[in-house]
Amino acid sequence: MKKHSLILSILCIAFSLKAHAQVSIDSLLAHAAKQWAGFPMESIYLQTSKDTYETGEDLWFKAYQLDAQSFGLSDKSKTLYLQMISPKDSVVWQEKYPVENGIVSGHVYVDEKLSEGDYSLQAYTKHSFYQNDTTGIISARKVKIVKNIAHLATSEAIKDSTFRFEVFPEGGNLVSGIPTQLAFKATDGKGNPVFIEGTIYQDDEVLNRLKSVHNGMGSVLFTPYHDKAYKIVLSNGKSYLLPKIHPTGMVLRLTKQDKKQLSFLVSQSNNLPNQEVYLVGQMRGMVCCMAKGVLKDNLKISIPTDNFFYQGIAEFTLFDTSMQPIAERLVYVHPEKKLYITAEPKKKSYAIREKASIKIKVTDNEGKPIRANLGISVYDQAYNNPANPTNIVSYSYMSSQIRGKIYDPTYYFDERNNGRTEGMELLLLTQGWRRYVWGMKQPTYPGKPFLNDEIKGIQTLKSKKKSEQNQRTEQLIQISGAEGNSLFIWADSTGRFTVGTEVMKGLRGGYVYLKPMLSKEFKPILELTDYFPLIDSMKRYRPDYYPIANLSQSKNKQELDLPVISSDSTILLNEVTVTAKGYRPFRDKMMGRLDSLAKIVNNAYVCTTCNYLINYKTDYSAHHNEFGHCPAKGRKQPINGEKYEIAKFKYYKDNFFMVEDRQTIIYQGPLFTEEELLRMNNLWRTKSYYPVREFYQPDETDMQLSIPDARNTLLWQPSIITDEKGEATVSFYCSDVNTGFLGVVEGVDGSGLLGNTNCEFRVIRK
């Protein structure tokens, strides 16, 4: 039968179709929109001040809250939930931070008691983490924790003897008699690529040779037949059968791609009737274009890339005449649409304690200046971790879109890599995964948001009077911050109340305290929802898809600068920590005040007349002295840790008293748990926004001091806004650390363009 070809024009739909479009297509697009509405609407990227931290240091971070479709800054969620997870999967830090115009600037304290290892910062917002979402993609950033950077072990790829080999027919299926591109991928048990060579056999005869061309991946074009037997034999002796070959069906192939258009070939078996087919293109849930035509044997479809407004993975789905999805193909489009950022230090080397500066310039792909929101960090290169292969571009455009662990994702976005386009094509053929599932069957929705930006609770009342037991009116609740500042809110007639985000900002300090303002006849109980345990329970069953680093190019430990020694042979320590034995519970200002009040209420006191400590022990509380009754004209509060005398008296007739025992003791007031202090004061407590912390930057006066300056992070500036020329300059002082320093710049323009860059310079001791 003669093959027929047809170049189709594209119907740009922009979420609506022309009047003559069929009702079934309208239904399809409406269904797609409905599906997208159930998926997370935000993506969170975490930028940190460096990759590696020593225990006892401050970890600074910036969170970009991006719209999941456009990657513009999102203002949907107002609260960021942040956890730091240990290598043993335990939570070592969890706090809440306010979101301001899609940006969060925050701080995490790296506790001195933490063990060494790779920790994970994980971020959640109301519109980025859903109860039933099965994508398994959690917004995360890995950081390495060490006791001392000088003892940091060299990062090496972990070898695994497990071998995995998979094949992936382009579009989804092998169909008899239709040429198909068969992609393959070989990895070890850790996801590291394995180079392979092999042969495809058809009925025990050599049909094709195959060989890895990039990170264990490759492809071969061949025509399968359902009445033939096929197998792949690798050079390691392992043998694999091909996937099922369907006797009839359709195949979708991408035959050509350039900056302006994509060329597809749709083929079907000769014995199938002519039918109308549809090729729909979407990106991150947004339907961008659609082509339709009558498929006889072959059908060529050309789609202009102008239909896609952003950089990223475009998903093309082929539908048959009954609107059932038949095949799918992922294609990467518009890699040029990003922020082009340059960061140039004023000098290539600086003297210790010299003032340094870096000039930043941001443009789009046409060279036009861009006003961008950037974050910059400058730190000792020894704290860079080559085992952390992620940045804002690779995470947003790739890692957050494809399920599974991606090997060396930053490779595909580095313009210095000549083979990155071909490598990206193989990656999408072998690891492509459709996040937004098409089809007319009822999908499994991820559910409604379960996190709240605000603090929500309910107040229940119990009354001593039965007549008032079921009475409900609006009730006043006092809300106090950790610093002691307070205001009032109302609980409605059902007892429900909300502490809004603006109130939380005003009382920012770690916790808020709630006190019902009720008469003594009522015994209130407040129920407050803690969302962190809910987060823990839901993320437990989601696999870890953090990318895998290519460590073959990383520096050896011997190549890194050793710990700094000053000219007088003094070793510069990053920090000196003085610790003492014994336990003293942490109190913020509010809890400290409650603790002090509780101790004042205590009956123990020092008599200013006889100087005995009274009411400290039951048998030693008599108020007398050796010479008779003490007039007890004054009293004072005992002080913890001070020495006092206590006395035990025996009473005789005629007002005569004898000292039976005398002891010198060190006074220790009663210790109350935080829960006891709260209940004693009719208070409840819940997490609010973590306090504001400021990154220390020395000024010119500080630089004149003789105290050694061992700062390894010279600059952390999370909010730099470039001017109308797309430019900004940052200045900072170098420390006494004479080594190589790395500057990392990442950011967004707010409307969907992302970018990053690095720069280097040295600090020398003249």
Secondary structure, DSSP 8 states (H G I E B T S, - for coil): -------B--B--TT---TTS-HHHHHHHHHHHHHHHTS--EEEEEEES-SEEETT-EEEEEEEEEETTT-BB--S--EEEEEEE-TTS-EEEEEEEE-BTTEEEEEEE--TT--SEEEEEEEE-TTT-BTT--S----EEEEEEES-GGG-----------EEEEEEETTS-EETTS-EEEEEEEEETTS-B---EEEEEETTEEEEEEE--BTTEEEEEE---TTS-EEEEETTS-EEE---EESS-EEEEEEEE-SSEEEEEEEE-TTS--EEEEEEEEETTEEEEEEEEEESSEEEEEEEGGG--SSEEEEEEEE-TT--EEEEEEEEE-TT-S-EEEEEES-SEEETT-EEEEEEEEE-TTS-B---EEEEEEEEGGG--TT----HHHIIIIITTS-S--BSGGGGG-TT-TTHHHHHHHHHHHH---SS--SSS------SB---SSEEEEEEEEESSGGGTT----EEEEEEETTS-EEEEEE-TTSEEEE-HHHHHHT-SSEEEEEE---TTEEEEEEE--HHHHHHHHHTTS-----B--GGGS--GGGS----B-TTS-B--S------SS------HHHHHHHHHHHHHSS-EEETTT-BEESSSGGG---EETTEE-----EE---TT-EEEEEEEEEETTTEEEEEEEEEEE-------HHHHHHHTT-EEEE-B----------TTGGGS-S----SEEEEEEEEE--TTSEEEEEEE--S--SEEEEEEEEE-SBS-EEEEEEEEEEE--
